């Protein structure tokens, strides 16, 4: 409810002419509700003045940005233990080395049984092919999981960006509405002034 002869916001912001301001001074002293409203406006202005100004972010920060990268030791630790494909590859390499070491026999035993090295070579080749197939399968599964997780993160970031964008657009619309009201008041005052002459 506005019982004052002029807008209280205009009075508070110092947008009234001198004679209108004097009328509002008398009215605010006499009217308790307008005086309370003026006090609330002053408290709001004080609260807003204490906030620090922040620059609007130019883009969204992603987890892949350089700012979020861990240190050298953290990257090494994460690269070794954080990748299933690398762990599978390391396990397969250790298994291959164990097989090769076990297959290598002293020269006397190899010379004693010449037919055995041929089967050992064939067996080593088969083991190597199986290990290679297992490593490729593990790498493909790991890449598929990483791709799915990346897609989920991008979708979540898009939702957050859309929500933030809509909130900013609402703020702009509200600010535009306030400016439109001030403009309409100025036009009305100008028209009243022209009619009064």
Secondary structure as UniProt FT lines:
FT   HELIX           8..13
FT   HELIX           18..30
FT   HELIX           32..50
FT   TURN            63..64
FT   HELIX           66..68
FT   HELIX           72..81
FT   HELIX           84..103
FT   HELIX           107..112
FT   HELIX           114..196
//
